[in-house]
């Protein structure tokens, strides 16, 4: 959205292994998660909240409440799928993992 809105920004990326040393430093330590967005000294976390913030700030979010609900429903569904995907690949083991992956593929996420 920043690119589309022609907003200058610094995109800082790092390897997975670097996260273990970075997460003990501010601002990562405060939030404990990535990605983070910093605008005018304010640091924000949570991917969907950041996306909605940027959408609202730069005119990509709908004006009427019914359309906002539709957008929020889609983003919440995506969040849920991302959570289930992470759960399937990082937490679950064996048959539970296989079942979770199968459920994701078949759209049976609960």
N, C-alpha and C positions, 0 to 999 in steps of 0.2 A: 504494500500500500504506500509506503514511503516513496518508492521509485515512481509509482503511478501518479502520486500527488506532487512529484518533483520536489521532495523534501530531502535536504542533505542530511545524512546520518552516517554514523560509524558502526559498521557491522563487525563485531568482535567475535571470532570463532576460535575454538580450541579443541584439541583432541580429547577423547574420552579420558585418557590417562591423566591429562592436565587437570581435570576436574577435581581430583582428590587433593591436590595442593591448593587450588583456587577456592574450594568451598570453605576453607578456614580463614579466608580473607574477606574484608568488607568490600562490596556490599553482599557478596554471596553468602557469607556467614549469617547475616541477619535473616535472610529468606530461606536458605537451605535448598533452593531449587533454581533451575534455569529453564527457560530464558528469563532475563531481566531486561527491562527498558528503563533508561534514565532520560528524563526530559526536564530541563531547567532545574537540576539538582534533586528532583523527586525520582525515587527508584520504585518501580512497579514490578510485580511478578504475576505468574499464572497466565499461560498462553492465551486462553480465550478472553480473559479480562483485558489483556494488553491489546488483542486484536479489536475488541469492541471499543476500547478507548481510542485507538488510532482511527477506527472507522468513524466514530463520532466527531473527533477533532478535525478530520479532514473531509467531512461531508459524504462519507460512504455508507452511513447508517441511515435507515429510513426515518422519516419524520413522524409517521403515524404509529400509534401504539400497537395496532394489529399486525402491521408489517414487522415491527420490532420483535413482537412475540414469535413470528415465523423465523426470523433470523436467529433468535435466542434458542429456539427449539432445535434448529439444525446444528448450531455450535455446541449445544449441550449433548446432542447425539454423538457428534464427533468426539467430544471429550470422553464420553462413556466408552466408545469404541477404542480410543487410545488407552484408556485405563485398563480395559479388558485385555487388550493386546499386550500391554506391559505386564499385567498379571499373568497372562498365559506364558510369556517368555521368561519372566524373572522369578516368579514366586512358585508357580505350580510345577509339579514334577510328574513324570510317568503318565499314567492313564488320565489323570486330571488335566495335564497339559494338552494331551491329544484331544480330549473332549472340548476344552476351551477353544482350541484352534479350529476344530470342526464347527463349533457353534458360531464362531466369528465368520467363517466362510459361508455358512448357511444363513446368516443373518439372525441367529437365535440368541443375540446378546440380551441378557436380562439385567 
